Amino acid sequence: MTDASSGPRLSVDIGGTFTDVVLEHGGQQTTAKVLTTPSAPEKGVMDGVGRALEESGVAASEIALLIHGTTLATNAIIERKGAKIALITTEGHRDAVEMALENRFEQYDINIDRPSPLAPRQLRWSVRERLNAQGEALLALDDASVEAILPLIQKHKIEAIAVGLLHAYANPAHELRVQEIIRQAYPDLPISLSCDVCPEIREYERQSTTCANAYVQPRMAGYLRELDQSLKSQGFGCPFLLMTSGGGLTTLENAMRYPIRLVESGPAGGAILAAEVAKELGLNSVVSYDMGGTTAKLCLIDDGAPLATRTFEVARAYRNMKGSGVPVRIPAIEMVEIGAGGGSIASIDSMGRLAVGPQSAGSDPGPACYDLGGAEPTVTDADVMLGKIDPALFAGGNVKLSPDKAGAVVEAKIGGAMGLSAPLAAYAVAEIVDENMANAARVHAIEWGKDISERAMIAFGGAAPLHAARLAEKLGLDRVIVPSGAGVGSAVGFLRAPISYEVVRSRYMRLDGFDAAGANELLDTMSDEARTVVKSGAPGAELDETRVAYMRYVGQGHEITTPLPDRPLTPKDAPMLREAFDTAYRSLYGQTVPNMEPEILSWTVTVSTKPAATAAADNQTVDGTLRKPTATRSVFDPAKQDFVDAGLFQRMDLAVGDRINGPALIVESQTTTVVTSIFDAAIDGRGYIILTRKQGAS
């Protein structure tokens, strides 16, 4: 087997519309973009991998490392196409997962939609047991109550079990016993325990996360197992790692056990790429813009690190409002995601207004211009009509587009309804999707107390470079960076991610009664667990470890992260922890609360391989030649509200320092960068495209 540190490396990203493949070999990159095959995703993967290997001349047996990210787990929850699951919980608590937080996320709408639990009420079963918050048994588990459930599993044809007993984070004994009893009767039935999946306080989030893991596990484990076998049959013998939503890599076995950690793994790869590009260029504040075929994602990145979170929601059911989705408590990169991709469908609503998304044409049948049976107008159809896309070169030539089909469907379903010509109807579709993204970016930045207008934008994904300049205009940004391999940016990001794993445990502790010995015992156990996972994917690698406490003032409802030293704690560390908490609290809220005692609720340990050193910032962008186009294409320009002749350039023909005046199109195999009339472009020292607003342009 080839050495993973020096041999060819392969990454695969499955999106809702396209499957992207990147092969790094001998200092070069070979990419492939193929349509996703929803009914059997591994077929699209093997098709893309085969094309990349054939073009590069690299044999499967030479590949040193394969990294994979996917949105399949997310889509299974959104589309409710997961397994039939049952939830086993403590007697009297079967409805906790449906009662949720007992609040209304929208106060003034009596018809608000809540997502229904993944386990319906008739499949939520109770057992007799009870632990207190310290993990002490108030009522021992009644084995007979568990055995009474066994016939129900067969009767209801249950495909997976979630177990979420009260306070199992403090003592897993009862959940482990439930698993043991079920295993004796059903040895092959997938079982997700909350003490493994989400060993933290807050019953609703813990049960919801455990249910989500059980819901996607049969499908994800089956898919990953099938893909692994397909790869081996083609000659692959390298390590197979999975991208997680937190921006790290984990092993195939761990991913099959905890597939919920793969939710948002594709977008996480894009955020990793953007963070690396920001560090390379010495940019402290950027916003990443990732637009593919189904969705668009934005992530705020400061000082080379994306915003991180431990709780987010999947499948929000009500106007993308917080509280209307399925809560999942796992490590994740914080980003905003909306249904605004190339395949997003444009329509006229009941009030005669133009709307775009969140419904998508996907890869089957796809936009009308794919000529695969799609009959609804999409963003890609509009982009083709506006001249942004070369129909013969779309997706590296793997998908031949039909401009006539695009024009017919946009004119019939949008232009006719709004009294607009076909080009203006296409422009209206593009403007709506760009404005939706701009509004989401503004709101996301405000929620985090950030200024969006002071940032540079890093754009990638098959559709983002087509829309980045216009989005930057709307947000008031002066600079856009399009890195190399932008059309398959998330897959490129996978190759830059560290192998890492995060372990979290809830154990309550007040600082005025700080138990250093108990904390050390817990942290050491967590460290051993995380290191075991990382070492299995990176044997012999040098590792970094980060420890964090989640703290709050006594009586508060939510915690903030407080860094811990990577060493054994002592009783004398209590004042140091108080100072670290005060610093973190003050940075968030501007002041501390006097005469209040802090407390710790949860602890996390993250172990990762050491990241590769980032080269010094290099910003060669202006001392070069002004390139003249050898050809032009008619493109609709928003500033002029009309079609203009835009210079046409092949990215592979451009050299470091080359400058291009907008309007222009810079074409590469997987995407096209649209340079509007208020921007100019240049090629920097790394080959990145840098768009800069013209002086005085607005």
N, C-alpha and C positions, 0 to 999 in steps of 0.2 A: 504494500500500500504506500502511496506517495506521502511524503512529509507534508502535513497540513499547513505548516508555516511557510513553505516555499513553492509547493506545487500549484497547479491550476485549481481555482475555486469557482463554484457554481452557485447561483442563487435564483430562487423562483418565487414569484409573487402572484397569487391568484386573486384577481379582482372580480367585481361583478360582471364586467364585460370582457376584459382582456387578461390573459396570463402572460406575465413578463419574465424573461429569462436573461440573466447576465452571466457571462463566463469571463473570468479574469485569467489570463495566461500570458506569461512572458512579457509582462508590462503592457499588454494590450487588453482591450475589452471587445467581446463579441456579444451582441444582443439579439434577442428575438421577441416578437410580440405576436401572439396568436389569440384567437377567440377562445374564451373560457367555455368549457363543455359542462354545463350545470348538472346534467344527469350522471356524469362520470368524470369528475374533475381531474382525475389522474391521467385521462386520455389527453386533455389539453396540455398538462404538464409534460408528458412524455413527447408530445408533438413539438413543443417549444424547445425542450432539452435536445431532442434529436436534431433540430435545425441549427441550434447553436454549436453542437459538436461537429456537425457536417461542415459548417462554414469555417470553423476554426481549425479543423483538422486534428482536434484533440480527441483521444479515445476515452471512453467511459472509465476504463481502468486507471487512467492517469489522473482523474479528478481526486484532489486531496481532501476536499471538504464540500459538502452540499448544505445550503441553508434555505429554509422554506418559511414563507409567511402566507397567511391566507385569511380571507374574510368569511370562510365557510361557517365558522361558529357563530359569528355575528348574524349572518343571513339566516341561519337556522332559527335563531330566536326571533328575528324580525318577521320572518315569513311563517313562524309557528310550524316548522317542518322537522322538529326534533323527535325524540323518543317519547313514548307513552310512559310517564313516570308517576310514582307515588311518593308522598312525603310522610315519613314517620316522625312524630314529635311527641312531646310530653303531654300526658293527659290534661285536657283543659286548655291546650294551646294550639289546637289544630287550625284556628282561624287567624293566628297572628300574621301569617304571610299575606292574608287578604285584608286585614284591618290596616296593615302598613303602619304609617305614622299618625293615623287618625287626624289628618289635616287636609285642607283643600289648597291645591297649588294655584287655583284660580277662584278668587272669592266671589266673583259676580256672575258666574255662568253656572246655572243650575244643571246644565247638560254636559258637564265635563266628563271626558272619557278617561278611565283608568285602565291600565293593562290588566287583563285577567291573569291570575297566578298560573304558572306553568304546570302546577299540580292542582286540578280542580278539587272542590270540596269533597266529593265522594271518593277521591283517591288520596285524601289526607287522613292518616290513621294514627291513633294515639296509643301509647303504652304507659303503664303505671310505673312511675319513677319520679324522683325529684332531687336535684342538687341545689345547694345554695350558691351564692356568688363566689364563695371561697373553694368550691368544688367538693364540699362535704355532703355526704348522702343524708338527706332528710327522709327519703323513702327509697329503699333499695329497689333495684329494677326487678319487676315481676316477670320472670321468664315466660310464664304462661300467657301473659298479655301479648308478648312478641310472637309466640307460637300460634296464637289465635289469628294472626295476620297472614300466616303462610298460605292458607287456602285462597285468600283474596288475591294474592299475587298471580296465581294461575288462573283464577276466575276472570280477572280483568286483563289478562295478557300483558302484564307490566313488563316493560323492556329495561327499566333502570329504576333504582331506588335512591332516594335522598333521605338522609337521617339527620335531623336537626333537633336534638334534645336541649332542654333548658340548661344553660351554664356549662355546656360541654366543653367550651374553651378552657375552663378552669380544671376540668377533670374528664378525660375521654373514656373512662372505664365503661360507662353504661353504653355509649355509642359503639364501642368495640365489641361489647357483649351482644348487642343487637345484630351487628354484622356477623358475628360468629354463628348465631342461631340461624340466620337467613342463609349463610354460606353452606351450612350442613344440608339444607333442603334444596338450594339452588346454587350450586358451586360456580356456575358461569354467569350469573346475573351481575351486571355492573352495579356497584354500590358506592355512593359518594357520602362520606361522613363530614359533617361540619367541622369537627375537630381537626380534620386534615385540610379541607378546602379553604376554610375561613375561620381559624381559631381566634376570633375576636368577640368583644362584647357587642351588643346591639342585635337582638334576636331577629328582627325583621331582615336586616341586611345580610346577616349570616345565613338564615334560611333561604333567602332569595338567591344568594350566590351559590349555595349548595344545590338548590333545585336547578339552577342554570347549568351547573357542571354536569349533573345527571342527565339533563335534557339533551345536551349536545354530545355527551360522551360516546354512546354507541355509534353514531354517525361519524364522528371525528376519528375515533379509534379505528373503525373499520376502514375509513378512507386512508388514514396514515399507514395502516398495516398493508393495505392493497398497494399504495404507492411505494412503500419500502420493498415489497416483493417485486414490483415492476422494475424498479431501479436495479435491484440485484440481478434480475434476469437479463438485464441489458449490460451487465458487466461492472456496475458500480460496487466498489468495496470500501468506500470512504465513510467517515463519520457523517451522520445525518442529524442536523440540528434544526430546531424550530425557533423562529422569532416570537418573542412574547410582547404583550401590550405595553410592558414597562420599558422596552428598548433594549433588552438583553436576549441572549440565546439560551435555550435549554435543550435537554436531550429528548430523543424520540419517546423513550419510555415515560419520562416525566410529563411530556405533552399529552400522551395518551391517557395518563392518569388524571391530569388536571387540564383538560382542553379549554376550560373557561379562561385560562391565562393566555390563550391565543386570540381572544377577542381583540380586535383592532391591531393585530400584529402587523398587517400590511402598512397602515398609516404610520405606525411607530417607526418602521424602517425609513420612511421619508423624513420624519423628524430627526432621526439620527444623521441622515445625509445632510440636512440643512444645518444642523449644529456643527458638523465637521467643516462644512464650507464656510460658515461664519467664523470659525476659529482660524481657518486658513487665510481668510481675508482680513482678519483683525477687526471684525465687526462685533460690537458689544450688544446691539439690539437689532434683531431681525424678526420678520414674520415669514414663516414658510407657507407656501401656497401649493397644494397638491390637488390637482384636478384630473380625475381619470374618466372612465366611461360611465360610472354610476353615481359617484359622489365627489364632493370637493371638501378638502380639509385645510384648516388654518391652525398653526401652532405658534405661540409666542416663545421666542428663544432669547434669553439674556445671559451674557457672559459665557456663551458656548454651551448652555444647558437648557433643554426644553422644560417648560413647566410640567411638574409631575403631580399626580393625584393618587389616592387610594380608593376613591369611590367615584363611579360614574354610572350613567344609565344607558341601557340599550333599548331601542325600539320605543322612543317617546311617542305617545299616542295623541297628544294634544298640542298642536302648534309648536312643537319642539320645546315645550316649556319644562323646566326642571321640576321633577316630581311626578311626571306623567309616564315615566318609563320603568323598565325592570332594573332595579339597583343591583350593581355588581361591585363587590368590594375586593379588588385585586390591585396590584401595582400597575399603573398605567401612565402614559404620557398624556397630559391634559391638552385637548384640542377641541375645536368646534367643527362639526361635520354636518353638512346639509346635502339634501338630494339635488345636487346641481352638477351633473357630469355631462359628458358628451352625449350619452344616451338618454338624458332626462327629457321627458315628453312635454311638449308645449300644447296648451289647450286654452279654450275660452270657457270661463266659469259661468255660473248661472246669472251673474250680474254683468256679463259682457266684458269682463276683464281678462287680460292675457296672464296666464300663470305658467310657470315652468317647474316641473318636478312636483313632489319627490318621486313620482312613478318613473320608472326607467324601462326603456326597451331592451336593456341588457344586451346579451350576445345572441339571443334567440327569441324573436327574429332580428332584433337589432334595429337601428335607424332605417328609415326608408331608403336612404342612399346605399345601404349595404346590398340591396336587391335580393334579400333573403326572405321577403314576405312582410317586412315591417310596413305598417300602414299609418303610423302616427308621426307627426313632425317632431323632430328632436333638435337639440343644440348642435349636434354634428351636421344635420341637414342644413341648418342655418349657416354654419361656418363654411360649408361647401359653397353655398350660394353667394356668400360674401367674399369669396375668393381666397380665404385663409388656408385652405387645404388643397393640395394637388391630388386629384382623384386617383392618379396612377401610382402615387408613392405612399399612400396612407398605410400606416402600420408596417412600414418597410416594404410595401408592395404586396403584403400577404392578403390584404382585403381590397379588392377593386371596387371603387365607388361609382355610383350612377348619379351624376348631377341632375339629370332629367327627372329621376324619381324624387330627388330632394325638392326640386323646384315645384313639381306638381303637388306634392302633399302640403308643403308650406303655403302655397298660394291657395289651395282649396280649403284648408282647415283653419288657417290664420288670416291670410290676406283677405279672402272673401268675407269672413265674419267681421273684420275690422275696417273694411273699405280701404285697404292698403295694397300697393303693388307688391309683387313677390319679393323684390329686394328690400323694400321697407319693412315688410312683414318679417323677413329674416333678421334684419337689423333690430327690430323690436324684441325678438326672441333672445338675441345675444345681449341686448341691454338689460332685459329683465334678469337673466341669469347672473350677469356681472353685478347688478345692483343688489340682488339677493346675497351674493357673496360679500359685497362691501358692507352691507348692513350687519351680517353675521359677524364680520371682523370687528366692526365698531363696538357692537354689544359685548363681544367676548373680551376685548381689551378693557372696556369700562368695568366689566365684572371683576377683573383682576387689578384694577387701578393702574392700567398701563396707557401710554399714549401711542396710538397706532401710527400717527402721521410722522413721527420722528424715526421711523424704522426703514431699513432696506428690506426688500422682498426677495426671497429665494424661491423660484418657481420651477416645478418639475411635475412629472406625470404627463400622459399623452396629450391632455387638453390644456393644461395650465399655461404653457408658453404662448398658446393662441390667444389667451384672454388676459395675461398678466399685465401688459402695458395699459390696457383699458381699466383694469381693476386698480392699478397704481394711480391712474388719473383720478379715479373716484375717491381714493383714500388720501390723496395729496402726497403720495410718496414720490421721491425724486430719483430712486435708484432700484433697478431690478436686476438680479443675477440669475442666469440660466446655466447651471453647471453642465459638465460633460455627462452624456448619457441621461439627459433630463427626462426623456420619454419613458424610461424605465427606472425612475429615480428611487422608488422604494426598494426595488431589488438591489440597486447599487448600495443603498444604505444598509441592507442586511450584511453586506461584506465588510462594513466598517463597525459593526456592533460587537461589543464584548460578550463573551460567554458569562452569564451572571444568573444569580438566583436570589430571591428575597424571601426571608422567613419572618413571619409576624406572630406574636403571641400577646394575649391580654393577661396582665397580672397587675392588679391594683396595688399602689404603694404611695403613701404620703411622704413628702420630703422631711417632715418633722419626725417621722419614724422610719427613716431610710434604712432598708435592709440590704447592705452591700453584698453579703454572702448569698442571699436569695437571688439578687439581681445577677450576680456573676454565674451562678449555677444555671439560670435560665438562659442568659446570653451565650454561655459556652455550648449549651445543648443546641441552640439555634444555629450557632456558627458551625458546629459539626454537621448539622443537617444540610446547610447551604453549601458547605465545602464538598460534601459527598456528591451533590448534584453537579457542581461545576467541574470537579476533578474527573468525573466520568466522561465529560465532554471535552476536557482539556487536560489530559494527564501530564503532569510535570510542569505545567504553566505557573508563572509567578502570579500571585493573587493579591487583590486589594480587598479590604473589608471596611464597611461603613456601618456604624451603629447609631440608631436614632431612638429617642423616647418620645412618645406622644403625651404631652402634658397640658394641664389646664389649671385654673384656680378652682379650689374646692367649691362645688355648687354650680359651676358652669356646665354647659351642655355639650361643648365641642372642644377638641384638643388642637394644639399646634405642634409642629415638629421641632424637636430640640436635639441638636447633635450631641452624641456621647463620644468620649475618647475610646480609641481602639486598644484597650488594656483593661486589666482587672480593676474594678472599682473598690474604693475603701470608704469607711464611714466618714472620713474627712472630705469626701467628694460632694457631700450634700450642698455646701455653700457654692461650689463650682457649678453644680447643676442648676441651682437657683439663679445664679448670674446668667448662665446660658439661656435659661427660660425667659428671664427678664429681657435679655437682649432680643430674642426672637419675638417676644410679645410686643416690645416697643417698636420694632421695625414694622410690624403689621398694623398696630393700632395707635402708635404715636406716644403712648404712655403706658405705665404699669398700674396695677391696682394696689394701693397701699394697704398694709395690714391683712393681706390675704395669703393663705398658704397654698403653694402648688401641690399637685398630685399627678402621678403617672398612671395612665390606664393601659397603654400598650407599648410594646417594644418591637423594633425591627432590626434585623441584621441582613445586610446585602453583601454577598461575596461575588467578585467578578475578576476576570482576567485583566491584567494591566493593559490600558489602551496604548496603541502605538503613538509615538510622539508626532505631533502635528508640526509640519514645516513652518518656518517663519512666514508672516504675511507677505504676499507679493501682489502688488497692484499695478502691474504694467498695463496701462489701458489707453494712453493717449499719444505716445511718441511713435506713431507708426504711419502707415500709408492710408490715405482716403481711397477706399476701393470704389470703383465704378461698376455698376451692374452690367453683365453681359446679356441679360434678358429682363423683362418686366412682366408683371401680372396685374390685372385690374382687380383692385381690392377696395372694399367699402371702408372709407375712413371716417370715424365718428366726428372728428374735429371739423371736417368739411361737409359732412352729411351727404356725401356723394362718393362715387367710385373714383379712384385715382390710380395712376400707374406707380406701382411699388417695385423697387429694385429687387431682383431675385438672386439669392446667393446660396451656394452649397456650403454648409458649415465645414465640411472636410477640406474645402479649398481655402479657408481663411487661415491666416497666420497671426502669431502673437503681435499685438499692436495695431492690427488692421482696424480702420474706423469706417463706419457705414452711416450715412445720413438717412433718417426716416422720412417718408414711409418706406419700409422694406420688409422682405420676408427672408428669414434665414432657415433653410430647409435641412433636416437631417433624417435619418432612417426612421425614427420612431415619433417625431413631432416636428412642429414648425414654430419658430419664434416670430411673432408679429411685432414689428417695430412701427408704432403709430407715428403720425407726423409731428407729434410734440416730443418725441424721443429720438436720440441718436444711439448707436451701438458701437461697442469696441470689443476686441478680444484681449483678455488679460493674459498674464504670464502662465496661467494654468490652462488656458484654452477656454475659459468660461466666457460666456457672452454677458457683457455689462451694459445695460440700458441706462442712460442718463438723460434726465429731462433737459430739453433745450433751454438756454437762458431766456427768461422772460415768457416762456410758454406756460399756459395754464389750462 
